Amino acid sequence: MKLAMTWATAAALFAVPLAQAGSLSGTAEVLDGARLRVGGQVVSLTGIAAPLPGDACMVRARRMDCGILARAGLMDITAGATVDCRKAGAAGHVCTADGFDLSFGQIHAGWAVAVPGAPAAYLQKMAEARARKRGLWAARGLDGSGPYALSVKR
């Protein structure tokens, strides 16, 4: 009987980590517009690219750090929320804040662009953000070229 309980206890202890393999949950520390730390692990949001802190652009004829603006956008949608991430392929994670898709939110606000191969919903939302000149779509390159969103490396 004691052996049976030991095996049952061991099975229960090991079942939890196996069920959660590839999943993270907790408070997020935002690193930039497309990366955050959840549960001590750095994750990249899948399907998007965003400027890095230090990437300069022009907003309303003023030099700004578009990377910092993109990071602030991600901070806004994760503030006070529990962030859940699950592995999505080799290069990234699908993360949500209280059920809201963070990649979709960054694209909607114009602080990130959809990468080739991103879900159709991301591409559609990016077209809307571009049409409404949100975020990076309203910014220009330092040389006046634009919109700045087109220069984000994908």
N, C-alpha and C positions, 0 to 999 in steps of 0.2 A: 504494500500500500504506500509506504514512504517513497519507494522508487517511482511509482506512478505519479505521485504528487510532484516529485522533483522534475520529471519529464514534462508534466503539464505546466508547471511554473516556468521552466526553461522555454517551452514553446510559446507561452504567452509573452515572455520578455522579448524574444527574438521576432515575434510577429509584428510588433509595432514598428521597429525600424525598417523591416522589409516592406511593409505597406506604405511607408513614407519615403522610400528611396527616390531620390530625384526631386523631392518636394521640400520647400522651406517656408517657414511662417514666422512672423514677428514684426517688430518695429524696423523700419527701413532707415538707413543712413544714406542719403543721396550723395553720390560721388560726382556725377555730371548728368547731362540731359538724357542719357540712355543707360546708365549703370548705377547700381545701388548695392549696398551691403545688407543682407538679410540673414539672420542667424549666424553671423560671423563669416559668411561666404559672399564674395563679390559675384554679382550676376549682371549679365548684359541683357537688356530687353530685346526680345526677338522682333525682327521685322522693321526696325527703325535705325536711323542714324541721326546723331545730333552733334552740333559743334562742341568742342572741348573748351573748358575754361581757358581764357587767353586768346581765343579766336575772335578777333575784332571785326566789327561791321559798323555800318552807319545807320542810325535810327533817327529819323526827323533831323537830318543834317548834323547829328552829333555822333562822335565816335563812342561806341559801346562795346562791351564784352558780351558777344552773343552766346558764348559758352556759359557764362554766369547766368544770363537770362534764361537759357534752356534748363539749367540746373534748378533755378528758382521755380520754374514751371512744374518740374517733377516734384519739388518739395511741396508745392501747393497741393498737389493731388494725393500726396502720401501723408500729409500732416495729420497726426492723431489717429491714423488708420492702422489696422492690422494688414500687413502685406503678405500675400500668399504667392509663392512662385513654384512653377513646375518646369522641369527641363523640357525644352522643345528643340530637339535636334542637337547637333554638336556645338552650335555657336551661341545659344542663348536660352532664355527662359521666358515663359509667358507669366507675367506677374499682374496681380490684381490688388487693389486697395479697397477693402470692404466690398469686393465683387466687381469693381470697375477696372477694366483693362487699361493698364498704365501706358502701353504703347499707343493704343487708340487715343487716349487722352492727350498725350504729347503731340500726336499728329493733329488732332482737332484744334488744339491751341496754337498750332503752327511752330512749336519749339523743336519738332523733329520731322524728318521726312521718311516716307516708306521706302524700303530698299527693294531692289528687284526680287521678285518671288514672294513678296509680302502678300498676306491675304487680301482678297479683293476689297473687303470693307476698309482696310487701311488705305488702299489706293484711292478709293472713292472719297474717303474723308480728307485725304491730302489734296485732291482736286478742289474740294469745298474750301479748305483752308487757304489754298492759293487764290481762288476766286474772291474770297472775302478779305484777302491780304492780312491774315492773322500772323502774329509772331515773326518768324524769319522771312515770311513772304512779304512783309512790309519793309524789311531791312534791305540795305544795299551793301555791296562790297565797298571796301575802302576807296577803290578807284571809281566808284559811282555805278559799277555794273550791278545788275540785279535781275530778279530778286536774289537776295543772299542765300535763300534756301537752295538754290540750284548749285551752289558751290560746296555744300556739305558733302563730304566724302561718304560714299555709300559702299 
